[in-house]
Amino acid sequence: MVCAVYDRFCGKLAKGGVRRAAYEGPLDFAVRAGALETELSAEIEEITALYVQLRYAGAGEGPDRLTEAIKRFPRRR
């Protein structure tokens, strides 16, 4: 479930022209996406941190907060 939610976030960025490469981890992608979408860099960092906590550390506030953050993330072009 967490991966599917994160994929939705990546899809929103892809619609704006920022596509995640197959070899690119979430942290590297966040750095590159934040540099390209500077007005959204704080949101990109927040969503990525939540995802990493849930996916890799098994910790965090649960998938609901990640889902809500992605819902608030603006749709791209």
Residue pairs with C-beta under 8 A, 6 or more apart in sequence:
1 63
2 51
2 54
2 55
2 63
2 66
3 55
5 51
5 63
5 66
5 67
5 70
6 26
6 47
6 51
6 55
6 66
6 70
8 70
9 47
9 51
9 70
9 73
10 19
10 20
10 29
12 70
12 73
12 74
12 75
12 76
13 19
13 20
13 33
13 37
13 44
13 76
14 20
14 76
15 75
15 76
15 77
16 37
16 76
16 77
17 36
17 76
17 77
18 32
18 33
18 36
18 37
18 76
20 29
20 33
21 29
24 32
26 48
26 51
26 52
26 55
27 48
27 52
29 48
30 44
30 45
30 48
33 40
33 41
33 44
34 40
34 41
34 44
34 45
35 41
37 44
40 73
40 74
43 69
43 72
43 73
46 69
47 66
47 69
47 70
47 73
50 60
50 61
50 65
50 66
50 69
51 66
53 59
53 60
54 60
54 62
54 63
54 66
60 66
